[in-house]
């Protein structure tokens, strides 16, 4: 009798909540998510602020060393297969989604990582690293500073993520689009459902299904009816319906 | 003796300043810019909010009819050559830069328009229509809701535009990047200079050179030294140095 493998995916809106240390807001979840992993592969390709892969890896390593884990940067391996063979858990950090997606496609990671996750490797992403868990990167907030070979992403979940989801500011005189307007525009050209994740929120897929963590509701856009708020604790299994 | 032709390009940060009607803030400039043009070709491809080409064209037509101009939408012509032959002036409206750039490349406009501008056709763009006057669309603020075949744009000016330029909000607890951080990230991967155009500002290229209109300074990023403020009236001819 074979044991079913449940993909384990932790999708965090952000790495850092205002006024608290790096990843600290989600530590309880991260500890449980990576309970079976002592070797964490860190993917630094999103290069926030253009920092180097080594610099970025050392930030993630500082955090995970505190949890008793070993960390290596994805850029220190010969190729994605070697890196994934070594890893017991994978963490894709935030930064620029275009830079990240270009590198993930060019290095073969965009197909290799989902295979490993299907086979049981726990995945965690923050911000851009969360965007790439969706079907496409088309709901990123980032600036298109490099041209990726495709906007398709890993599809670890059958919808798209909009991290750092921001509510409209009724006092603003700025004539740029609100986030909600942008997602509505996305749905003029696409049918993929979108989850707007507010700061401090995570979507957590594990045995038993998908749930929303944190204190804030998520905002859900199905592209047909009006957007709606879904609170932590509400049943969101319908989001994992691939056959929609 | 031949008469030298000066390209005429009006690059507006936005179509609408808070609390004022469509394009009204720039009417004096628009009237002078299109003084010789009674037939305006409107390019509606950026589809703000996903509206149709006809709907969008009627908004622009309402404005230009008030100035005594005839307006036709680019989508009503067989091809870009026919449209440009008809036009005495061209106005590319704002919306989503990715949607606009995809359409401009696929229909041959991305090369046909610059040729016509070089030959004397006055060009005006707002927002996304301003982004495409630069070297690339890599400093747009828009969401990548469709995948264009390239991020290269018209290069009517030898730098990039960031329209709707926003200063950092010191009171914000939002952990997303500021506009300045994003442009700094752009310069980690690119050398093209960037002009951040604030609401109500235009860059206006005509006989006699380039100048900044409006009441606010622009913010200039050369990718090497610290960003700097440049006020209307300051000499900005250095920006037109193609041989940099």
Interface residues (C-beta under 8 A of the other chain):
Chain A: X14 X16 X17 X18 X19 X47 X48 X49 X50 X96 X98 X99 X137 X138 X139 X140 X141 X142 X143 X144 X145 X146 X147 X150 X151 X164 X166 X173 X174 X175 X176 X177 X181 X182 X183 X184 X185 X186 X187 X188 X189 X190 X199
Chain B: X14 X16 X17 X18 X19 X47 X48 X49 X50 X96 X98 X99 X137 X138 X139 X140 X141 X142 X143 X144 X145 X146 X147 X150 X151 X164 X166 X173 X174 X175 X176 X177 X181 X182 X183 X184 X185 X186 X187 X188 X189 X190 X199
